């Protein structure tokens, strides 16, 4: 599974750094390094919706406050 987080300026201002850091922590905590690849990219094109994240090319809007719920529902639940 590939998770790509936008690190462009708009998403950076909305907390993309914190989202990336928390995703890395969650991947490590769940020992999913072999199953989950984290990547960064510049603008995905939905800047107005928050930090843009794709999971295997499916778009999600995530914030530092919702990243744990996102990870549980869209990553762990689908592995």
C-alpha positions in Angstrom: 0.0 0.0 0.0 1.4 3.4 -0.9 0.4 6.5 1.0 1.4 9.8 -0.6 1.1 13.1 1.3 1.2 16.5 -0.3 4.0 18.6 1.1 3.3 21.6 -1.1 3.0 25.1 0.5 -0.8 25.1 1.0 -0.8 21.6 2.6 2.3 22.5 4.6 0.4 25.4 6.1 -2.4 23.1 7.0 -0.1 20.6 8.8 1.3 18.2 6.3 4.5 17.9 8.3 2.6 16.8 11.4 0.6 14.4 9.3 3.7 12.8 7.8 5.4 12.5 11.2 2.3 10.9 12.8 1.8 8.5 9.8 5.4 7.4 10.2 4.9 6.8 14.0 1.8 4.8 13.3 3.5 2.7 10.7 6.3 2.0 13.1 4.0 1.3 16.1 2.0 -1.3 14.0 5.2 -2.7 12.5 3.8 -2.1 8.9 7.1 -1.1 7.3 6.9 -4.0 4.9 3.3 -3.3 3.9 3.1 0.5 3.8 5.2 2.9 1.8 5.1 6.6 2.7 5.9 9.1 0.1 5.7 12.9 -0.4 4.7 14.8 -3.4 3.9 18.4 -4.4 0.4 19.6 -5.2 -2.2 16.9 -5.7 -4.7 19.6 -6.7 -7.3 19.7 -3.9 -5.6 22.4 -1.7 -8.8 23.8 -0.3 -9.7 20.5 1.4 -6.9 20.2 3.8 -3.8 18.1 3.7 -4.1 16.0 0.6 -3.3 12.3 1.0 -3.7 9.5 -1.5 -3.8 5.8 -0.6 -3.1 3.8 -3.7 -4.3 6.8 -5.8 -7.6 7.3 -3.8 -7.8 10.9 -2.5 -8.4 11.8 1.2 -8.4 15.1 3.1 -6.5 14.7 6.4 -5.5 17.0 9.2 -3.2 16.5 12.2 -6.4 16.1 14.3 -7.8 13.3 12.0 -4.7 11.4 11.0 -5.2 8.6 13.6 -8.8 7.9 12.6 -7.7 8.1 8.9 -5.0 5.5 9.5 -7.3 3.2 11.4 -10.1 3.4 8.8 -8.2 3.7 5.5 -5.0 1.9 6.1 -5.1 -0.7 8.9 -8.7 -1.8 8.0 -7.7 -2.5 4.4 -4.5 -4.4 5.0 
